[in-house]
Amino acid sequence: MTCRRGVVLTVRPPEVVLAKRVLQSSGDGTMHGAVKILDGIRRRKVNVAVVGIPKTADNDMCIIDRSFGFQTAVEMAQQAISAAMWRLRVQLMVLVWCKLMGRSTGHIAFQSSCNTEQLSCCLLLNS
C-alpha cells in the first residue's frame, strides 16, 4: 500500500475485527497509509493500535536519525566493496567503481566508503 498511488481503506465492523495491533514497517508512503488506516479505525471506534516502524534505505524520513533499512543498505554496499577489493588485492593501480541504486544514495555511498578501510576516495554525483 502506498499513498502515492492512492489508498483504498477497508475496515471490517468492530464485532468482526480480531486484531488488537496493526504493525507496519516501511517507508514514508506506507506511513501515510498507516495514518489513513488509523483514521478509518477511529471513525469506526475500533480499539486497535496502529504502530509504524520506519524503514527506508534512502534514510529520508525526518522523524529519525537512521533507519534500519539504511543500515542494511550500508552493510550490503560494504560487503560488495570488500569483495571487489579482495578479488583485486594483487593488482596495484586499481579503480573500483561502485554504483548504488536508489532515489538519493549519495549518503549511503559516503557512509559505506567511510566504513571501508580499502577505499581512499568516494565520488558523489549530484543530479
N, CA, C and O atoms as a MOPAC input file, in Angstrom:
PM7 MOZYME 1SCF
protein

 N      0.84100 1    -1.16600 1     0.00000 1
 C      0.00000 1     0.00000 1     0.00000 1
 C      0.88900 1     1.23300 1     0.00000 1
 O      1.87400 1     1.28700 1     0.73700 1
 N      0.56100 1     2.20000 1    -0.80000 1
 C      1.29900 1     3.45800 1    -0.83300 1
 C      0.35100 1     4.61300 1    -1.08200 1
 O     -0.62600 1     4.48000 1    -1.81900 1
 N      0.64000 1     5.73600 1    -0.47100 1
 C     -0.21500 1     6.91400 1    -0.65300 1
 C      0.03800 1     7.60100 1    -1.98000 1
 O     -0.78100 1     8.40700 1    -2.42100 1
 N      1.15000 1     7.30100 1    -2.62300 1
 C      1.42800 1     7.92900 1    -3.91100 1
 C      0.43900 1     7.46300 1    -4.97100 1
 O      0.11700 1     8.21500 1    -5.89000 1
 N     -0.03800 1     6.25000 1    -4.85400 1
 C     -0.98800 1     5.70600 1    -5.83100 1
 C     -2.41900 1     5.74700 1    -5.31300 1
 O     -3.35000 1     5.36500 1    -6.02400 1
 N     -2.59500 1     6.20000 1    -4.10200 1
 C     -3.93000 1     6.24200 1    -3.51400 1
 C     -4.16400 1     5.03000 1    -2.62900 1
 O     -3.59400 1     3.96400 1    -2.86100 1
 N     -4.99000 1     5.19200 1    -1.63300 1
 C     -5.24700 1     4.12800 1    -0.67400 1
 C     -6.73200 1     3.81400 1    -0.67600 1
 O     -7.56600 1     4.71500 1    -0.59200 1
 N     -7.05400 1     2.55000 1    -0.77000 1
 C     -8.42800 1     2.09400 1    -0.60200 1
 C     -8.47700 1     1.41700 1     0.75700 1
 O     -7.83400 1     0.38800 1     0.96800 1
 N     -9.23000 1     1.98500 1     1.66700 1
 C     -9.25900 1     1.50000 1     3.03800 1
 C    -10.51600 1     0.67600 1     3.26900 1
 O    -11.63100 1     1.12000 1     2.99500 1
 N    -10.31400 1    -0.51400 1     3.77200 1
 C    -11.42600 1    -1.37800 1     4.12600 1
 C    -11.21000 1    -1.85500 1     5.55400 1
 O    -10.24600 1    -2.56800 1     5.83300 1
 N    -12.09200 1    -1.47200 1     6.44700 1
 C    -12.02900 1    -1.92800 1     7.82900 1
 C    -13.34600 1    -2.61000 1     8.13300 1
 O    -14.42100 1    -2.05700 1     7.90100 1
 N    -13.24400 1    -3.82200 1     8.65600 1
 C    -14.46700 1    -4.56500 1     8.98300 1
 C    -15.15700 1    -3.95200 1    10.19700 1
 O    -14.54200 1    -3.19800 1    10.95200 1
 N    -16.42600 1    -4.27200 1    10.38300 1
 C    -17.14300 1    -3.75900 1    11.55400 1
 C    -16.45000 1    -4.19200 1    12.85200 1
 O    -15.77300 1    -5.22100 1    12.87000 1
 N    -16.60900 1    -3.42100 1    13.93600 1
 C    -15.90200 1    -3.70600 1    15.18800 1
 C    -16.09800 1    -5.12100 1    15.71400 1
 O    -15.17500 1    -5.69100 1    16.29500 1
 N    -17.27300 1    -5.69500 1    15.52500 1
 C    -17.50400 1    -7.04000 1    16.06600 1
 C    -16.75600 1    -8.12100 1    15.28300 1
 O    -16.63700 1    -9.24800 1    15.76400 1
 N    -16.25300 1    -7.80700 1    14.09600 1
 C    -15.53800 1    -8.78500 1    13.27500 1
 C    -14.01900 1    -8.67800 1    13.46900 1
 O    -13.29900 1    -9.65700 1    13.26800 1
 N    -13.53600 1    -7.50300 1    13.85600 1
 C    -12.09300 1    -7.28300 1    13.97700 1
 C    -11.54700 1    -8.05000 1    15.17800 1
 O    -12.01900 1    -7.88100 1    16.30200 1
 N    -10.54500 1    -8.89700 1    14.92600 1
 C     -9.92300 1    -9.66800 1    15.99200 1
 C     -8.55400 1    -9.10500 1    16.36800 1
 O     -8.06200 1    -9.37000 1    17.46600 1
 N     -7.93800 1    -8.34200 1    15.48600 1
 C     -6.59800 1    -7.81500 1    15.74000 1
 C     -6.64900 1    -6.70700 1    16.78300 1
 O     -7.58700 1    -5.91100 1    16.82000 1
 N     -5.63300 1    -6.67100 1    17.62000 1
 C     -5.50500 1    -5.59800 1    18.60600 1
 C     -4.44500 1    -4.58300 1    18.18600 1
 O     -4.41900 1    -3.45900 1    18.68700 1
 N     -3.56100 1    -4.99300 1    17.25300 1
 C     -2.49200 1    -4.11000 1    16.79100 1
 C     -2.28300 1    -4.27700 1    15.29600 1
 O     -2.43000 1    -5.37100 1    14.75200 1
 N     -1.93700 1    -3.17500 1    14.64100 1
 C     -1.51800 1    -3.19300 1    13.24200 1
 C     -0.08200 1    -2.68800 1    13.22700 1
 O      0.18000 1    -1.54900 1    13.61300 1
 N      0.84900 1    -3.52900 1    12.78500 1
 C      2.25900 1    -3.15600 1    12.70300 1
 C      2.62800 1    -2.98300 1    11.24500 1
 O      2.35800 1    -3.85700 1    10.42000 1
 N      3.24800 1    -1.85100 1    10.92400 1
 C      3.70100 1    -1.61000 1     9.56000 1
 C      5.15500 1    -1.20100 1     9.59900 1
 O      5.55800 1    -0.36700 1    10.41000 1
 N      5.94100 1    -1.79500 1     8.71300 1
 C      7.35600 1    -1.46100 1     8.62700 1
 C      7.67500 1    -1.12400 1     7.18600 1
 O      7.69500 1    -2.00000 1     6.32100 1
 N      7.92200 1     0.14900 1     6.93300 1
 C      8.25800 1     0.56200 1     5.57700 1
 C      8.59000 1     2.04100 1     5.56300 1
 O      8.86300 1     2.64600 1     6.59900 1
 N      8.56000 1     2.60600 1     4.37300 1
 C      8.98100 1     3.98500 1     4.18300 1
 C      7.87600 1     4.99800 1     4.37200 1
 O      6.83200 1     4.71200 1     4.96000 1
 N      8.12700 1     6.17600 1     3.86500 1
 C      7.26200 1     7.32800 1     4.05700 1
 C      5.85600 1     7.09600 1     3.51800 1
 O      4.88000 1     7.44100 1     4.18500 1
 N      5.73200 1     6.51700 1     2.32400 1
 C      4.42000 1     6.27500 1     1.72300 1
 C      3.56000 1     5.34700 1     2.55400 1
 O      2.36300 1     5.58500 1     2.71600 1
 N      4.16000 1     4.28600 1     3.08400 1
 C      3.41200 1     3.34800 1     3.91300 1
 C      3.01900 1     3.98200 1     5.23700 1
 O      1.96500 1     3.66900 1     5.79000 1
 N      3.86000 1     4.87100 1     5.74600 1
 C      3.49800 1     5.57700 1     6.97800 1
 C      2.27100 1     6.46500 1     6.75600 1
 O      1.41700 1     6.57200 1     7.63700 1
 N      2.18000 1     7.09600 1     5.59400 1
 C      0.97400 1     7.86800 1     5.26800 1
 C     -0.23300 1     6.93300 1     5.17400 1
 O     -1.34000 1     7.30000 1     5.56900 1
 N     -0.01800 1     5.73300 1     4.65300 1
 C     -1.08500 1     4.73800 1     4.61200 1
 C     -1.51700 1     4.31800 1     6.00500 1
 O     -2.70300 1     4.08300 1     6.23900 1
 N     -0.56800 1     4.22000 1     6.94000 1
 C     -0.89300 1     3.86900 1     8.32500 1
 C     -1.77300 1     4.94200 1     8.96000 1
 O     -2.67000 1     4.63100 1     9.74500 1
 N     -1.51800 1     6.19700 1     8.62200 1
 C     -2.35500 1     7.29200 1     9.13000 1
 C     -3.77700 1     7.15100 1     8.59100 1
 O     -4.74000 1     7.37700 1     9.32300 1
 N     -3.91800 1     6.78000 1     7.32200 1
 C     -5.25500 1     6.56300 1     6.73800 1
 C     -5.97700 1     5.41100 1     7.44700 1
 O     -7.17400 1     5.49100 1     7.72100 1
 N     -5.23000 1     4.34000 1     7.74000 1
 C     -5.82300 1     3.20700 1     8.46000 1
 C     -6.26900 1     3.65800 1     9.84900 1
 O     -7.36500 1     3.31500 1    10.29300 1
 N     -5.42400 1     4.42200 1    10.53200 1
 C     -5.76800 1     4.92500 1    11.86400 1
 C     -7.02000 1     5.79900 1    11.81700 1
 O     -7.88200 1     5.70200 1    12.69100 1
 N     -7.11900 1     6.64500 1    10.80400 1
 C     -8.32200 1     7.47500 1    10.65100 1
 C     -9.57200 1     6.61100 1    10.49200 1
 O    -10.60500 1     6.89600 1    11.09800 1
 N     -9.48100 1     5.55700 1     9.68000 1
 C    -10.61700 1     4.65200 1     9.49300 1
 C    -10.98300 1     3.91800 1    10.76700 1
 O    -12.16300 1     3.71700 1    11.05500 1
 N     -9.97500 1     3.51500 1    11.53500 1
 C    -10.22500 1     2.82200 1    12.80500 1
 C    -10.88600 1     3.76600 1    13.80300 1
 O    -11.80700 1     3.36800 1    14.51600 1
 N    -10.42700 1     5.00800 1    13.85800 1
 C    -11.02600 1     5.98800 1    14.78200 1
 C    -12.46900 1     6.30300 1    14.41000 1
 O    -13.32700 1     6.42900 1    15.28400 1
 N    -12.73800 1     6.43200 1    13.09900 1
 C    -14.11400 1     6.71500 1    12.66300 1
 C    -15.06100 1     5.59800 1    13.08900 1
 O    -16.21100 1     5.85600 1    13.44400 1
 N    -14.58500 1     4.37800 1    13.05300 1
 C    -15.43000 1     3.23200 1    13.40100 1
 C    -15.35900 1     2.88800 1    14.88800 1
 O    -16.03200 1     1.96500 1    15.34700 1
 N    -14.53200 1     3.63900 1    15.64900 1
 C    -14.39800 1     3.45200 1    17.10200 1
 C    -13.99800 1     2.02200 1    17.45800 1
 O    -14.56100 1     1.40200 1    18.36000 1
 N    -13.00400 1     1.51900 1    16.71500 1
 C    -12.46700 1     0.18300 1    16.98200 1
 C    -11.24100 1     0.35000 1    17.87000 1
 O    -10.45500 1     1.27500 1    17.66700 1
 N    -11.06800 1    -0.53000 1    18.85000 1
 C     -9.94000 1    -0.45300 1    19.77700 1
 C     -8.75200 1    -1.24600 1    19.21200 1
 O     -8.49100 1    -2.37500 1    19.62600 1
 N     -8.04300 1    -0.63400 1    18.26200 1
 C     -6.88500 1    -1.26400 1    17.61900 1
 C     -5.75400 1    -0.24100 1    17.58200 1
 O     -5.96000 1     0.90400 1    17.17900 1
 N     -4.55700 1    -0.65800 1    18.00400 1
 C     -3.38200 1     0.22100 1    17.96100 1
 C     -2.70700 1     0.09800 1    16.59900 1
 O     -2.58600 1    -1.00100 1    16.05700 1
 N     -2.27300 1     1.22200 1    16.05300 1
 C     -1.53800 1     1.24000 1    14.78600 1
 C     -0.11200 1     1.70000 1    15.08800 1
 O      0.09900 1     2.79500 1    15.60900 1
 N      0.86400 1     0.85200 1    14.75600 1
 C      2.27300 1     1.13900 1    15.03200 1
 C      3.03000 1     1.16900 1    13.71600 1
 O      2.93900 1     0.23300 1    12.92200 1
 N      3.77600 1     2.23800 1    13.48400 1
 C      4.60700 1     2.34900 1    12.29000 1
 C      6.08000 1     2.25600 1    12.65900 1
 O      6.55800 1     3.00700 1    13.50900 1
 N      6.79900 1     1.33900 1    12.02400 1
 C      8.23600 1     1.17700 1    12.24900 1
 C      8.94400 1     1.70100 1    11.00700 1
 O      8.83800 1     1.09500 1     9.94100 1
 N      9.67100 1     2.82400 1    11.12200 1
 C     10.29500 1     3.41800 1     9.93100 1
 C     11.40900 1     2.55000 1     9.36500 1
 O     12.30800 1     2.11800 1    10.08600 1
 N     11.33400 1     2.30100 1     8.05400 1
 C     12.37100 1     1.53300 1     7.36300 1
 C     12.48600 1     2.08300 1     5.95100 1
 O     11.53800 1     2.01300 1     5.16800 1
 N     13.63900 1     2.62500 1     5.63300 1
 C     13.88200 1     3.11400 1     4.28800 1
 C     15.37200 1     3.11100 1     4.01700 1
 O     16.15900 1     3.54600 1     4.85800 1
 N     15.76100 1     2.63200 1     2.87000 1
 C     17.17800 1     2.62200 1     2.50300 1
 C     17.67400 1     4.02900 1     2.21300 1
 O     18.86300 1     4.30900 1     2.36700 1
 N     16.78600 1     4.91100 1     1.79900 1
 C     17.18800 1     6.27800 1     1.47800 1
 C     17.38700 1     7.13400 1     2.72400 1
 O     17.96300 1     8.21900 1     2.64100 1
 N     16.91600 1     6.65900 1     3.88400 1
 C     17.06700 1     7.37500 1     5.15100 1
 C     16.52000 1     8.80100 1     5.04600 1
 O     17.11200 1     9.73800 1     5.58200 1
 N     15.39300 1     8.95800 1     4.35600 1
 C     14.85100 1    10.29000 1     4.08600 1
 C     13.62200 1    10.63500 1     4.92500 1
 O     12.81300 1    11.47200 1     4.52700 1
 N     13.48400 1    10.00100 1     6.06500 1
 C     12.36900 1    10.31000 1     6.95700 1
 C     12.87000 1    11.24700 1     8.04600 1
 O     13.84100 1    10.93800 1     8.73800 1
 N     12.22100 1    12.37300 1     8.19800 1
 C     12.72800 1    13.41200 1     9.10300 1
 C     12.51900 1    13.09000 1    10.58000 1
 O     13.05500 1    13.80300 1    11.42900 1
 N     11.77100 1    12.06100 1    10.91900 1
 C     11.48800 1    11.78500 1    12.32900 1
 C     12.56000 1    10.93300 1    13.00100 1
 O     12.53300 1    10.76100 1    14.21900 1
 N     13.50700 1    10.39300 1    12.22400 1
 C     14.53900 1     9.52300 1    12.78600 1
 C     15.90800 1     9.91900 1    12.24900 1
 O     16.01200 1    10.55000 1    11.19700 1
 N     16.96300 1     9.54000 1    12.98200 1
 C     18.33000 1     9.80600 1    12.52400 1
 C     18.78200 1     8.77200 1    11.49500 1
 O     19.40800 1     9.11200 1    10.49100 1
 N     18.45800 1     7.51200 1    11.75800 1
 C     18.92200 1     6.44400 1    10.88200 1
 C     17.91700 1     5.30000 1    10.92700 1
 O     17.52800 1     4.86000 1    12.00900 1
 N     17.49900 1     4.82100 1     9.77800 1
 C     16.55600 1     3.70300 1     9.74000 1
 C     17.31400 1     2.40000 1     9.55400 1
 O     18.44600 1     2.39600 1     9.07000 1
 N     16.68000 1     1.27900 1     9.94500 1
 C     17.40200 1     0.02000 1     9.78700 1
 C     17.48900 1    -0.39500 1     8.33000 1
 O     18.32700 1    -1.23100 1     7.99300 1
 N     16.67200 1     0.14300 1     7.46400 1
 C     16.84300 1    -0.08500 1     6.02600 1
 C     18.10700 1     0.57900 1     5.51800 1
 O     18.80000 1     0.03300 1     4.66000 1
 N     18.41200 1     1.76900 1     6.05100 1
 C     19.64100 1     2.47900 1     5.69600 1
 C     20.85800 1     1.68700 1     6.16000 1
 O     21.81400 1     1.51500 1     5.40300 1
 N     20.82500 1     1.20700 1     7.39400 1
 C     21.95800 1     0.45000 1     7.93600 1
 C     22.19200 1    -0.81900 1     7.12700 1
 O     23.34100 1    -1.17800 1     6.87000 1
 N     21.13700 1    -1.49800 1     6.72600 1
 C     21.26900 1    -2.69500 1     5.89400 1
 C     21.87100 1    -2.34800 1     4.54300 1
 O     22.73000 1    -3.07700 1     4.04700 1
 N     21.43900 1    -1.25100 1     3.94000 1
 C     21.98500 1    -0.83200 1     2.64400 1
 C     23.47300 1    -0.52700 1     2.75100 1
 O     24.24600 1    -0.89000 1     1.86400 1
 N     23.88100 1     0.14000 1     3.83300 1
 C     25.30300 1     0.44400 1     4.03900 1
 C     26.10100 1    -0.84500 1     4.20300 1
 O     27.17400 1    -0.98900 1     3.61700 1
 N     25.58700 1    -1.77700 1     4.99300 1
 C     26.29300 1    -3.04500 1     5.20900 1
 C     26.42300 1    -3.84100 1     3.91500 1
 O     27.47500 1    -4.42700 1     3.65700 1
 N     25.37200 1    -3.87200 1     3.09700 1
 C     25.43800 1    -4.59800 1     1.82300 1
 C     26.43600 1    -3.94000 1     0.86400 1
 O     27.17100 1    -4.63500 1     0.16200 1
 N     26.46300 1    -2.61700 1     0.83400 1
 C     27.42900 1    -1.91300 1    -0.01700 1
 C     28.85200 1    -2.17900 1     0.45500 1
 O     29.75600 1    -2.35300 1    -0.36300 1
 N     29.05600 1    -2.21300 1     1.76600 1
 C     30.38600 1    -2.51000 1     2.30400 1
 C     30.82700 1    -3.91800 1     1.92900 1
 O     31.99400 1    -4.13600 1     1.60200 1
 N     29.91200 1    -4.86600 1     1.97200 1
 C     30.25200 1    -6.23700 1     1.57900 1
 C     30.65100 1    -6.29900 1     0.11500 1
 O     31.60900 1    -6.98600 1    -0.23700 1
 N     29.92400 1    -5.58600 1    -0.74600 1
 C     30.25300 1    -5.58000 1    -2.17800 1
 C     31.61700 1    -4.93800 1    -2.41900 1
 O     32.40700 1    -5.44200 1    -3.21800 1
 N     31.89600 1    -3.83700 1    -1.73800 1
 C     33.18700 1    -3.16000 1    -1.88800 1
 C     34.31400 1    -4.05400 1    -1.39200 1
 O     35.34200 1    -4.18400 1    -2.05700 1
 N     34.13300 1    -4.66900 1    -0.23500 1
 C     35.16500 1    -5.55000 1     0.32000 1
 C     35.41400 1    -6.75000 1    -0.57700 1
 O     36.56100 1    -7.15800 1    -0.75900 1
 N     34.34700 1    -7.32600 1    -1.14500 1
 C     34.51000 1    -8.47400 1    -2.04800 1
 C     35.27700 1    -8.07000 1    -3.29800 1
 O     36.14300 1    -8.81100 1    -3.76300 1
 N     34.96600 1    -6.89700 1    -3.84600 1
 C     35.68200 1    -6.42100 1    -5.03800 1
 C     37.14600 1    -6.15500 1    -4.71400 1
 O     38.02500 1    -6.50100 1    -5.50300 1
 N     37.41400 1    -5.55500 1    -3.58300 1
 C     38.79300 1    -5.26400 1    -3.19600 1
 C     39.56600 1    -6.55000 1    -2.91500 1
 O     40.75900 1    -6.61900 1    -3.21100 1
 N     38.92000 1    -7.56300 1    -2.35600 1
 C     39.57600 1    -8.84400 1    -2.08800 1
 C     39.99200 1    -9.51300 1    -3.39100 1
 O     41.09300 1   -10.05600 1    -3.49000 1
 N     39.11900 1    -9.47400 1    -4.38600 1
 C     39.44600 1   -10.07800 1    -5.68300 1
 C     40.56500 1    -9.32400 1    -6.39800 1
 O     41.32800 1    -9.92000 1    -7.16000 1
 N     40.66500 1    -8.03600 1    -6.16000 1
 C     41.65400 1    -7.21200 1    -6.85100 1
 C     42.87900 1    -6.91600 1    -5.98900 1
 O     43.64800 1    -6.00700 1    -6.30500 1
 N     43.07000 1    -7.66000 1    -4.91800 1
 C     44.14200 1    -7.36000 1    -3.97300 1
 C     45.54100 1    -7.50000 1    -4.56200 1
 O     46.48000 1    -6.89800 1    -4.04200 1
 N     45.70800 1    -8.27800 1    -5.63500 1
 C     47.03600 1    -8.45800 1    -6.23000 1
 C     47.35700 1    -7.37700 1    -7.25800 1
 O     48.51100 1    -7.23700 1    -7.66100 1
 N     46.36300 1    -6.61700 1    -7.68400 1
 C     46.59200 1    -5.53500 1    -8.64200 1
 C     47.11600 1    -4.30600 1    -7.90700 1
 O     46.78600 1    -4.08500 1    -6.74200 1
 N     47.93000 1    -3.51100 1    -8.59000 1
 C     48.49200 1    -2.33100 1    -7.93600 1
 C     47.62100 1    -1.08900 1    -8.11900 1
 O     47.09400 1    -0.56500 1    -7.13900 1
 N     47.46300 1    -0.61900 1    -9.32300 1
 C     46.70300 1     0.60900 1    -9.56700 1
 C     45.29600 1     0.23900 1   -10.03900 1
 O     45.07900 1     0.02100 1   -11.23100 1
 N     44.36200 1     0.16800 1    -9.12900 1
 C     43.00900 1    -0.28300 1    -9.45200 1
 C     42.01100 1     0.79300 1    -9.02400 1
 O     42.08600 1     1.32600 1    -7.91700 1
 N     41.09200 1     1.09400 1    -9.91000 1
 C     39.98500 1     1.99100 1    -9.59300 1
 C     38.71800 1     1.14500 1    -9.53900 1
 O     38.32300 1     0.55300 1   -10.54300 1
 N     38.09300 1     1.08700 1    -8.39400 1
 C     36.85800 1     0.31800 1    -8.22100 1
 C     35.69800 1     1.30000 1    -8.26500 1
 O     35.65300 1     2.25200 1    -7.48600 1
 N     34.76300 1     1.06600 1    -9.17700 1
 C     33.59300 1     1.92200 1    -9.35600 1
 C     32.38200 1     1.17100 1    -8.81300 1
 O     32.08000 1     0.06800 1    -9.26800 1
 N     31.70600 1     1.74900 1    -7.86400 1
 C     30.54500 1     1.11200 1    -7.25300 1
 C     29.36100 1     2.06100 1    -7.39300 1
 O     29.40600 1     3.18600 1    -6.89500 1
 N     28.31200 1     1.61900 1    -8.06000 1
 C     27.11600 1     2.44300 1    -8.23800 1
 C     26.00800 1     1.89200 1    -7.34800 1
 O     25.71100 1     0.69800 1    -7.37300 1
 N     25.41000 1     2.76500 1    -6.57600 1
 C     24.31600 1     2.37400 1    -5.69700 1
 C     23.00800 1     2.88600 1    -6.27500 1
 O     22.92000 1     4.03400 1    -6.71200 1
 N     21.99800 1     2.03500 1    -6.27500 1
 C     20.70800 1     2.39100 1    -6.84700 1
 C     19.78100 1     2.91500 1    -5.74900 1
 O     19.80100 1     2.43100 1    -4.61700 1
 N     18.98000 1     3.90200 1    -6.10100 1
 C     18.01300 1     4.45500 1    -5.16100 1
 C     17.71500 1     5.89800 1    -5.50300 1
 O     18.33300 1     6.48200 1    -6.39300 1
 N     16.75900 1     6.46700 1    -4.78200 1
 C     16.36800 1     7.85600 1    -5.02800 1
 C     17.50500 1     8.81600 1    -4.74500 1
 O     17.84700 1     9.64500 1    -5.58900 1
 N     18.07900 1     8.71300 1    -3.59000 1
 C     19.19000 1     9.59500 1    -3.21400 1
 C     20.17400 1     8.77000 1    -2.38900 1
 O     20.05200 1     8.69200 1    -1.16700 1
 N     21.13500 1     8.16400 1    -3.05200 1
 C     22.01000 1     7.19700 1    -2.38900 1
 C     23.39900 1     7.73600 1    -2.09500 1
 O     24.28200 1     6.97100 1    -1.70800 1
 N     23.61300 1     9.02900 1    -2.26800 1
 C     24.92600 1     9.59600 1    -2.00100 1
 C     25.37500 1     9.37800 1    -0.56700 1
 O     26.54300 1     9.08200 1    -0.31800 1
 N     24.44800 1     9.52400 1     0.38200 1
 C     24.80700 1     9.33200 1     1.78500 1
 C     25.12300 1     7.87100 1     2.08900 1
 O     25.92500 1     7.58900 1     2.98000 1
 N     24.50400 1     6.93600 1     1.36300 1
 C     24.82400 1     5.51600 1     1.54700 1
 C     26.23000 1     5.23900 1     1.02700 1
 O     27.01400 1     4.55000 1     1.68000 1
 N     26.54900 1     5.77700 1    -0.15400 1
 C     27.89600 1     5.60300 1    -0.71300 1
 C     28.93800 1     6.22500 1     0.21100 1
 O     29.98900 1     5.63300 1     0.45400 1
 N     28.64800 1     7.41400 1     0.72300 1
 C     29.58900 1     8.09200 1     1.61600 1
 C     29.81700 1     7.28500 1     2.88900 1
 O     30.95800 1     7.06200 1     3.29200 1
 N     28.73100 1     6.84700 1     3.52100 1
 C     28.84600 1     6.07500 1     4.76500 1
 C     29.55900 1     4.75200 1     4.52200 1
 O     30.36500 1     4.32400 1     5.34800 1
 N     29.27100 1     4.09700 1     3.39300 1
 C     29.91900 1     2.82200 1     3.06600 1
 C     31.41000 1     3.00600 1     2.84800 1
 O     32.21200 1     2.19800 1     3.31600 1
 N     31.78500 1     4.05500 1     2.14500 1
 C     33.20600 1     4.27100 1     1.87600 1
 C     33.95100 1     4.72400 1     3.13000 1
 O     35.13100 1     4.41100 1     3.28900 1
 N     33.28800 1     5.45000 1     4.01300 1
 C     33.93100 1     5.85300 1     5.26800 1
 C     34.21900 1     4.65000 1     6.16000 1
 O     35.21700 1     4.62700 1     6.88100 1
 N     33.34700 1     3.65700 1     6.10600 1
 C     33.49700 1     2.48000 1     6.95700 1
 C     34.31500 1     1.37000 1     6.31000 1
 O     34.50700 1     0.32000 1     6.92400 1
 N     34.80100 1     1.57100 1     5.09500 1
 C     35.59100 1     0.55900 1     4.39800 1
 C     37.03300 1     1.03900 1     4.33200 1
 O     37.31400 1     2.08100 1     3.74000 1
 N     37.93700 1     0.29800 1     4.92800 1
 C     39.33100 1     0.72400 1     5.03000 1
 C     40.07000 1     0.69500 1     3.69700 1
 O     41.06000 1     1.40900 1     3.53600 1
 N     39.61800 1    -0.10800 1     2.74100 1
 C     40.36100 1    -0.27400 1     1.49600 1
 C     40.23000 1     0.91600 1     0.55400 1
 O     41.08300 1     1.08800 1    -0.31700 1
 N     39.20800 1     1.73600 1     0.69100 1
 C     38.97800 1     2.82900 1    -0.25400 1
 C     39.68700 1     4.10300 1     0.18500 1
 O     39.82500 1     4.37900 1     1.37700 1
 N     40.12800 1     4.86200 1    -0.79400 1
 C     40.78200 1     6.12900 1    -0.47400 1
 C     39.95300 1     7.33700 1    -0.90500 1
 O     40.26300 1     8.45800 1    -0.50300 1
 N     38.90500 1     7.14300 1    -1.71300 1
 C     38.05500 1     8.27000 1    -2.09400 1
 C     36.65200 1     7.78500 1    -2.42300 1
 O     36.42800 1     6.60600 1    -2.69600 1
 N     35.72000 1     8.71900 1    -2.38900 1
 C     34.32100 1     8.44600 1    -2.72600 1
 C     33.84700 1     9.58500 1    -3.61400 1
 O     33.89800 1    10.74700 1    -3.21200 1
 N     33.38900 1     9.26700 1    -4.80800 1
 C     32.90900 1    10.26300 1    -5.75900 1
 C     31.38700 1    10.31500 1    -5.68000 1
 O     30.71300 1     9.31500 1    -5.92400 1
 N     30.85100 1    11.47800 1    -5.33900 1
 C     29.40500 1    11.65800 1    -5.23500 1
 C     28.94100 1    12.56400 1    -6.35700 1
 O     29.45200 1    13.67100 1    -6.52000 1
 N     27.97600 1    12.09800 1    -7.12700 1
 C     27.43700 1    12.87200 1    -8.24500 1
 C     26.07100 1    13.40600 1    -7.86500 1
 O     25.22200 1    12.65500 1    -7.38400 1
 N     25.85300 1    14.67100 1    -8.07000 1
 C     24.54400 1    15.28000 1    -7.81400 1
 C     23.77000 1    15.36300 1    -9.11400 1
 O     24.31900 1    15.73500 1   -10.15100 1
 N     22.48900 1    15.01400 1    -9.05700 1
 C     21.66700 1    15.10900 1   -10.26600 1
 C     20.68500 1    16.24500 1   -10.14100 1
 O     19.90200 1    16.48700 1   -11.06000 1

